[in-house]
Amino acid sequence: MSLVRFDGQLSLLRVTAAIVRRSRPRMIRTAGRSWRWDLARFIPTAWLGRAATGIVVSGLACGLGLPPATSALLDVEICAGCTDRRDMVATVQVPPPPADSIADVREASRSLPFQADPSADGTMLTLMLPGETTAGSCRRVSVLDGAERRKVEALVSLDRVALFRGEDAFRVRSQTATYFYHVQGSGFASIVDSDGRDWIGYQPGGGFQGHYRGVPNIAPPDFHPGRPEGKVKSSVTATGPLRVQIESATVDRQWRVRWEILPDHARMTVLSKGAENYWILYEGTPGGSFDVEWDYWRDSQGRLMPMPEPGEIWNGKLPDPQWVFFADRRVPRGLFLALHSHDDRWDEFWHRGSGGMTVFGFGRGPKPQWRYLDEVPSELTIGIVEAADQDAVWPWIESAWRPLSWRVGAWRGSEPRVRGFRRVRYGRPRLVGSGE
């Protein structure tokens, strides 16, 4: 064990004989006429700013920043793409860790909120990069493996509620809303904001005042709260502090959807479909109730959209990007729905007067065709926005739905731990995958 001066700090370091491509370290005389170990040739870039040729160091270090209780590192770079991001959340496929578990995720010396879920091809890593990330920029994180996973504060949580408005439901609490998803009907019966206002308001019975309401109300498979016929029970396929994943399907498995509920939005992917076209609907209660005098909706260009007379129908084609924002002028927030792929198909809005509900549909248009969506996979993002002014709403929604891109390196180091010390191998990273 030797005393080493490093960046003005005294550190204890034990250098083992397992140094790659180098002989034993040697003592040199410094400008200050003191003796120290010549470690610059052996310690990796992150410590001394020198290129590492690959080294096994085991030691007890104070000031050298050895990752505690870990044995391998993976570099991941997340890029914001074409829009500014706020508290950027990314879900990235990474190779399986050597220790079969991810212990921590760090940006520089700061630990980040993360969740690791096993998948068929490795691990689905969900992480949050707090603060602002400007358009066109990237942020690099280090993923550390190990048996002792750092505890992460839950930003989403899941439990099950028996007979919520007529059916068993999954309840997911997030930072901006509480979601109630009917297990058999395969749709949201309620999305409740921080003030207790329900933006859907499904109830058994009541027609426009109750059982017609829901999201996504996809026809023809009828993914709709309160309608269990023809569907298998939905299942939770991932749960943790950042993401809850729910999958639903028809009995014949032709129609399948997946929901991912994240801290400030939820995203649906239509995974497969039958031969027919379909629509996606929002049938609900902006601000807690539908009121013709106070409620409004806007498109992505900030234009107030028509509020037709009861029974009249607006059909049109929304601009790119294809999202809408529903709100009540008395409430300082709103609900958005964004269809990821822009199309030239019909959309629709109508209502039956105050006390009823919105009837808004992506891909719903004039009869006889009526249903116009045919793309698979197709993605929809929804969420409560804690703002109502267009200048504040735009960046929030764009940050939520716009795709990210990423680059994933290779795991570096898989040496077993040595009693009393932790062993880490460092080397040059190489790109093994990327995605968006």
C-alpha positions as CSV (number, residue, x, y, z in Angstrom):
1,M,0.0,0.0,0.0
2,S,1.5,3.3,-1.0
3,L,0.7,7.0,-0.5
4,V,0.0,8.8,-3.8
5,R,-0.5,12.5,-4.4
6,F,-3.4,13.0,-7.0
7,D,-4.9,16.4,-7.9
8,G,-3.8,17.8,-4.5
9,Q,-5.3,14.9,-2.6
10,L,-3.6,12.1,-0.7
11,S,-5.0,8.7,-1.8
12,L,-4.2,5.2,-0.8
13,L,-3.9,2.9,-3.7
14,R,-2.8,-0.7,-4.1
15,V,-1.7,-1.6,-7.7
16,T,-1.9,-5.3,-8.4
17,A,0.3,-7.3,-10.7
18,A,-2.5,-7.5,-13.3
19,I,-1.5,-4.5,-15.3
20,V,-2.1,-5.0,-19.1
21,R,0.8,-4.3,-21.5
22,R,2.9,-2.6,-18.9
23,S,5.6,-3.6,-16.4
24,R,5.6,-2.9,-12.7
25,P,5.1,0.8,-11.8
26,R,8.3,2.7,-11.0
27,M,9.2,5.4,-8.5
28,I,10.1,8.8,-10.1
29,R,11.3,12.0,-8.7
30,T,9.0,15.0,-9.1
31,A,9.8,18.7,-9.7
32,G,9.3,19.2,-5.9
33,R,12.1,16.7,-5.3
34,S,9.7,14.2,-3.7
35,W,9.2,10.6,-4.7
36,R,5.9,9.1,-5.9
37,W,4.6,6.2,-7.9
38,D,4.6,6.9,-11.7
39,L,0.9,5.9,-12.3
40,A,0.1,8.2,-15.2
41,R,0.8,5.4,-17.6
42,F,-1.6,3.1,-15.8
43,I,-4.6,5.0,-14.5
44,P,-7.4,5.6,-17.0
45,T,-8.5,8.8,-18.7
46,A,-11.3,9.6,-16.3
47,W,-8.7,9.9,-13.5
48,L,-5.6,11.4,-14.9
49,G,-6.6,12.7,-18.4
50,R,-4.3,10.2,-20.1
51,A,-5.3,7.6,-22.7
52,A,-5.8,4.1,-21.1
53,T,-4.5,1.1,-22.8
54,G,-6.5,-1.3,-20.6
55,I,-5.7,-1.9,-17.0
56,V,-6.8,-3.8,-14.0
57,V,-6.7,-1.8,-10.8
58,S,-7.9,-3.0,-7.5
59,G,-7.8,-0.7,-4.5
60,L,-9.2,1.3,-1.7
61,A,-9.1,4.9,-3.0
62,C,-9.9,8.2,-1.4
63,G,-10.3,10.9,-4.1
64,L,-9.7,8.6,-7.2
65,G,-13.4,8.1,-7.7
66,L,-13.5,4.3,-7.9
67,P,-17.1,3.3,-8.4
68,P,-18.2,1.6,-5.2
69,A,-19.4,-2.0,-5.3
70,T,-19.2,-2.2,-9.1
71,S,-17.1,-4.3,-11.5
72,A,-18.0,-2.9,-15.0
73,L,-18.9,0.3,-16.8
74,L,-21.1,1.1,-19.9
75,D,-21.2,4.4,-21.7
76,V,-24.5,5.7,-23.0
77,E,-25.1,8.9,-24.8
78,I,-28.7,10.4,-25.0
79,C,-29.4,13.1,-27.6
80,A,-32.3,15.6,-27.3
81,G,-33.0,15.7,-31.1
82,C,-34.8,18.6,-32.6
83,T,-36.4,20.1,-29.5
84,D,-35.5,21.3,-26.0
85,R,-36.1,18.9,-23.2
86,R,-37.1,19.3,-19.6
87,D,-36.2,16.4,-17.2
88,M,-35.5,14.2,-20.2
89,V,-36.7,10.6,-19.7
90,A,-35.2,7.9,-22.0
91,T,-35.8,4.2,-22.3
92,V,-32.8,2.5,-23.9
93,Q,-32.0,-1.1,-24.7
94,V,-28.5,-2.0,-23.3
95,P,-26.5,-5.3,-23.4
96,P,-26.9,-7.5,-20.4
97,P,-24.6,-6.4,-17.5
98,P,-21.8,-8.9,-16.6
99,A,-23.0,-9.0,-13.0
100,D,-26.7,-9.5,-14.2
101,S,-27.7,-6.3,-12.4
102,I,-27.3,-2.6,-12.8
103,A,-26.2,-0.9,-9.6
104,D,-26.2,2.8,-10.6
105,V,-26.4,5.3,-13.4
106,R,-24.2,8.5,-13.2
107,E,-23.7,11.7,-15.1
108,A,-20.2,12.8,-14.1
109,S,-20.3,12.3,-10.3
110,R,-24.1,12.7,-9.9
111,S,-26.3,9.6,-9.5
112,L,-29.5,9.7,-11.7
113,P,-32.9,8.3,-11.2
114,F,-33.1,5.0,-13.2
115,Q,-34.9,1.7,-13.6
116,A,-33.6,-1.5,-15.1
117,D,-36.0,-4.2,-16.5
118,P,-35.0,-7.5,-18.1
119,S,-35.8,-8.0,-21.7
120,A,-35.4,-10.6,-24.4
121,D,-32.3,-8.9,-25.8
122,G,-30.7,-7.6,-22.6
123,T,-31.9,-4.8,-20.3
124,M,-34.4,-2.0,-20.8
125,L,-32.8,0.9,-19.0
126,T,-35.1,3.9,-18.2
127,L,-33.3,7.0,-16.8
128,M,-34.1,10.6,-16.1
129,L,-31.7,13.4,-16.9
130,P,-32.8,16.3,-14.7
131,G,-32.9,19.9,-15.8
132,E,-32.8,21.4,-19.3
133,T,-31.3,19.7,-22.3
134,T,-31.1,22.0,-25.4
135,A,-32.1,20.9,-28.9
136,G,-29.2,19.2,-30.7
137,S,-27.2,18.5,-27.6
138,C,-26.3,15.1,-26.1
139,R,-25.6,14.0,-22.5
140,R,-23.3,11.1,-21.6
141,V,-23.9,8.8,-18.6
142,S,-22.1,5.9,-17.1
143,V,-24.0,2.7,-16.3
144,L,-22.4,0.7,-13.4
145,D,-23.2,-3.0,-12.8
146,G,-23.1,-4.7,-9.5
147,A,-25.2,-6.7,-7.0
148,E,-26.1,-3.8,-4.8
149,R,-28.6,-1.6,-6.6
150,R,-28.9,2.0,-5.4
151,K,-32.3,2.8,-4.1
152,V,-34.2,5.3,-6.3
153,E,-37.0,7.5,-5.2
154,A,-40.3,6.5,-6.9
155,L,-41.6,9.0,-9.4
156,V,-44.4,6.6,-10.5
157,S,-46.0,3.9,-8.4
158,L,-48.5,1.1,-9.1
159,D,-51.2,-0.7,-7.2
160,R,-54.5,-2.5,-8.0
161,V,-57.9,-1.3,-7.1
162,A,-60.9,-3.7,-6.9
163,L,-64.0,-2.6,-8.7
164,F,-63.1,0.9,-9.6
165,R,-66.3,2.1,-11.3
166,G,-67.4,-1.4,-12.1
167,E,-64.2,-3.2,-12.9
168,D,-60.8,-4.1,-11.4
169,A,-58.2,-1.4,-12.3
170,F,-54.5,-0.7,-12.2
171,R,-53.9,2.6,-10.4
172,V,-50.7,4.4,-11.4
173,R,-49.6,7.6,-9.6
174,S,-47.2,9.9,-11.5
175,Q,-45.8,13.4,-10.9
176,T,-48.7,15.0,-12.8
177,A,-51.7,12.7,-12.7
178,T,-53.2,9.5,-11.3
179,Y,-54.3,7.0,-13.9
180,F,-57.0,4.3,-13.5
181,Y,-56.8,1.6,-16.2
182,H,-59.5,-1.1,-16.4
183,V,-57.8,-4.5,-16.4
184,Q,-60.3,-6.3,-18.7
185,G,-61.7,-3.4,-20.7
186,S,-58.2,-2.2,-21.5
187,G,-58.7,1.5,-21.3
188,F,-58.4,4.5,-18.9
189,A,-61.6,5.1,-16.9
190,S,-60.0,8.1,-15.1
191,I,-57.1,10.5,-15.3
192,V,-57.1,12.7,-12.2
193,D,-55.0,15.9,-11.9
194,S,-53.2,17.3,-8.9
195,D,-56.4,19.1,-7.8
196,G,-58.6,16.1,-8.0
197,R,-60.3,16.9,-11.4
198,D,-61.1,13.9,-13.5
199,W,-60.4,14.5,-17.2
200,I,-62.3,11.4,-18.3
201,G,-65.0,10.7,-15.8
202,Y,-66.1,7.2,-16.8
203,Q,-69.1,5.8,-14.9
204,P,-71.0,2.6,-15.4
205,G,-74.2,3.6,-17.2
206,G,-75.2,7.1,-18.2
207,G,-74.2,7.2,-21.9
208,F,-72.5,10.6,-22.7
209,Q,-72.6,11.3,-18.9
210,G,-70.8,8.0,-18.1
211,H,-70.1,4.8,-19.9
212,Y,-69.3,6.2,-23.3
213,R,-66.3,8.0,-21.9
214,G,-62.7,6.7,-21.9
215,V,-59.2,6.6,-23.6
216,P,-58.1,5.2,-26.0
217,N,-61.5,3.8,-27.0
218,I,-60.0,2.1,-30.0
219,A,-62.5,0.5,-32.4
220,P,-63.0,-2.1,-33.6
221,P,-61.2,-4.1,-30.9
222,D,-63.0,-1.9,-28.3
223,F,-60.1,-1.1,-26.0
224,H,-62.5,0.9,-23.8
225,P,-63.1,1.0,-20.0
226,G,-66.1,-1.0,-18.9
227,R,-66.2,-3.3,-21.9
228,P,-64.5,-6.6,-21.0
229,E,-65.9,-8.6,-23.9
230,G,-63.3,-10.1,-26.3
231,K,-60.2,-9.1,-24.4
232,V,-57.8,-11.0,-22.1
233,K,-56.9,-9.5,-18.8
234,S,-54.3,-6.8,-19.1
235,S,-50.9,-7.5,-17.5
236,V,-48.2,-5.4,-16.0
237,T,-44.9,-6.3,-17.8
238,A,-42.6,-3.8,-16.0
239,T,-42.8,-1.7,-12.9
240,G,-40.4,0.5,-11.1
241,P,-39.6,4.1,-9.9
242,L,-39.8,5.6,-13.4
243,R,-42.0,3.5,-15.6
244,V,-45.0,1.2,-15.4
245,Q,-45.7,-0.9,-18.5
246,I,-49.1,-2.4,-19.2
247,E,-50.0,-4.7,-22.1
248,S,-53.5,-5.5,-23.4
249,A,-54.8,-7.8,-26.1
250,T,-57.9,-9.2,-27.7
251,V,-58.6,-12.9,-27.1
252,D,-57.4,-13.9,-30.6
253,R,-54.2,-11.7,-30.0
254,Q,-54.7,-9.9,-33.4
255,W,-54.9,-6.6,-31.6
256,R,-52.3,-5.7,-29.0
257,V,-51.4,-2.4,-27.3
258,R,-48.7,-1.4,-24.8
259,W,-48.9,1.5,-22.4
260,E,-45.9,3.0,-20.7
261,I,-46.7,5.5,-17.9
262,L,-43.8,7.8,-17.1
263,P,-43.4,10.7,-14.6
264,D,-45.2,13.4,-16.7
265,H,-46.9,11.5,-19.6
266,A,-48.1,8.1,-20.8
267,R,-47.3,6.6,-24.2
268,M,-49.3,3.9,-26.1
269,T,-48.0,1.7,-28.9
270,V,-50.4,-0.2,-31.1
271,L,-48.3,-3.3,-31.6
272,S,-50.5,-5.3,-33.9
273,K,-53.9,-5.1,-35.5
274,G,-56.5,-7.1,-37.4
275,A,-57.5,-6.5,-41.0
276,E,-59.7,-3.5,-40.3
277,N,-58.8,0.2,-39.9
278,Y,-59.2,1.8,-36.5
279,W,-59.5,5.1,-34.7
280,I,-58.2,6.5,-31.3
281,L,-60.5,8.6,-29.3
282,Y,-60.6,11.0,-26.3
283,E,-64.1,10.9,-24.8
284,G,-63.9,12.8,-21.6
285,T,-64.3,15.9,-19.5
286,P,-61.8,18.7,-19.8
287,G,-61.1,20.3,-16.4
288,G,-63.5,17.8,-14.6
289,S,-66.7,18.4,-16.6
290,F,-67.7,19.3,-20.1
291,D,-68.9,22.9,-20.4
292,V,-69.5,24.5,-23.8
293,E,-69.0,28.0,-22.3
294,W,-65.6,27.4,-20.7
295,D,-64.0,24.4,-22.5
296,Y,-61.8,24.8,-25.6
297,W,-59.3,22.9,-27.7
298,R,-56.3,23.9,-29.8
299,D,-54.1,22.3,-32.4
300,S,-50.3,22.3,-32.4
301,Q,-50.2,25.7,-34.2
302,G,-52.0,27.3,-31.3
303,R,-55.2,27.8,-33.2
304,L,-58.5,27.6,-31.3
305,M,-60.5,24.9,-33.0
306,P,-64.2,25.0,-33.6
307,M,-66.7,24.3,-30.8
308,P,-69.7,23.2,-33.0
309,E,-73.3,23.2,-31.8
310,P,-74.5,20.1,-30.1
311,G,-75.0,17.3,-32.7
312,E,-72.9,19.1,-35.4
313,I,-69.5,17.5,-36.4
314,W,-66.2,19.0,-37.2
315,N,-64.1,16.9,-39.6
316,G,-60.7,18.1,-40.8
317,K,-57.0,17.2,-41.1
318,L,-54.8,18.4,-38.3
319,P,-51.4,20.0,-39.1
320,D,-48.0,18.6,-38.4
321,P,-47.1,17.9,-35.6
322,Q,-50.4,16.1,-35.0
323,W,-51.4,16.9,-31.5
324,V,-54.3,18.6,-29.7
325,F,-54.7,20.3,-26.3
326,F,-58.0,20.3,-24.3
327,A,-58.6,22.7,-21.4
328,D,-61.1,24.7,-19.3
329,R,-60.5,28.4,-19.0
330,R,-61.0,28.2,-15.3
331,V,-58.3,25.6,-14.8
332,P,-54.5,26.4,-15.1
333,R,-53.6,23.2,-17.0
334,G,-54.8,21.0,-19.8
335,L,-54.7,17.5,-21.4
336,F,-52.8,16.8,-24.6
337,L,-52.9,13.9,-27.1
338,A,-50.2,13.5,-29.7
339,L,-50.2,11.0,-32.5
340,H,-46.6,10.5,-33.4
341,S,-46.9,9.8,-37.1
342,H,-48.4,12.7,-39.1
343,D,-50.9,11.6,-41.7
344,D,-53.3,13.1,-44.2
345,R,-56.3,11.2,-42.7
346,W,-59.5,12.6,-41.3
347,D,-59.9,13.6,-37.6
348,E,-63.2,14.5,-35.9
349,F,-64.7,16.5,-33.0
350,W,-68.2,16.9,-31.7
351,H,-70.2,16.9,-28.4
352,R,-73.7,16.7,-27.1
353,G,-73.7,19.8,-24.9
354,S,-72.7,20.8,-21.4
355,G,-72.7,17.9,-18.9
356,G,-71.7,15.5,-21.6
357,M,-68.2,14.8,-23.0
358,T,-65.8,15.5,-25.8
359,V,-65.8,13.2,-28.8
360,F,-62.4,13.7,-30.4
361,G,-60.9,11.1,-32.7
362,F,-57.6,10.6,-34.5
363,G,-58.5,8.8,-37.8
364,R,-62.2,9.2,-37.3
365,G,-64.0,10.8,-40.3
366,P,-67.0,10.8,-42.6
367,K,-69.0,7.7,-43.1
368,P,-69.2,5.2,-44.7
369,Q,-65.5,4.4,-44.0
370,W,-65.5,6.2,-40.7
371,R,-62.2,4.6,-39.4
372,Y,-59.1,5.7,-41.2
373,L,-55.9,4.7,-39.3
374,D,-54.1,1.7,-40.6
375,E,-50.5,2.0,-39.4
376,V,-48.7,-0.5,-37.1
377,P,-46.8,0.1,-35.0
378,S,-48.4,3.5,-34.1
379,E,-47.7,5.6,-31.1
380,L,-49.8,8.0,-29.0
381,T,-48.6,10.2,-26.1
382,I,-51.0,11.8,-23.6
383,G,-50.5,13.7,-20.4
384,I,-51.5,16.6,-18.1
385,V,-49.7,19.8,-18.9
386,E,-49.2,22.1,-15.9
387,A,-49.8,25.2,-18.1
388,A,-52.4,26.6,-20.4
389,D,-50.7,29.4,-22.4
390,Q,-49.5,28.2,-25.8
391,D,-46.0,29.5,-25.2
392,A,-45.6,27.2,-22.2
393,V,-47.7,24.3,-23.6
394,W,-45.7,23.9,-26.8
395,P,-42.3,23.0,-25.3
396,W,-43.9,20.7,-22.7
397,I,-45.7,18.7,-25.3
398,E,-42.9,18.6,-27.8
399,S,-40.5,17.4,-25.0
400,A,-42.9,14.6,-24.1
401,W,-43.6,13.1,-27.5
402,R,-40.6,13.8,-29.8
403,P,-38.3,10.8,-30.2
404,L,-34.9,10.8,-28.7
405,S,-31.8,9.2,-30.1
406,W,-29.0,7.4,-28.3
407,R,-25.7,5.6,-28.6
408,V,-24.6,2.6,-26.5
409,G,-21.1,1.5,-25.9
410,A,-19.8,-1.9,-24.7
411,W,-19.4,-3.1,-21.2
412,R,-15.8,-2.5,-20.0
413,G,-14.5,-4.9,-17.3
414,S,-15.9,-8.1,-15.9
415,E,-13.2,-9.1,-13.4
416,P,-14.4,-10.8,-10.2
417,R,-14.1,-8.9,-7.0
418,V,-11.1,-9.5,-4.7
419,R,-11.7,-9.7,-1.0
420,G,-10.9,-6.4,0.6
421,F,-10.7,-4.5,-2.8
422,R,-12.9,-3.9,-5.8
423,R,-11.4,-4.8,-9.2
424,V,-12.3,-2.8,-12.3
425,R,-11.0,-3.1,-15.9
426,Y,-10.9,-0.1,-18.1
427,G,-10.3,0.2,-21.8
428,R,-11.3,2.0,-24.9
429,P,-15.1,2.1,-25.4
430,R,-16.5,0.9,-28.7
431,L,-19.9,1.5,-30.3
432,V,-22.1,-1.6,-30.3
433,G,-25.6,0.0,-31.0
434,S,-27.6,3.0,-31.4
435,G,-31.3,3.8,-31.6
436,E,-34.1,6.3,-31.6
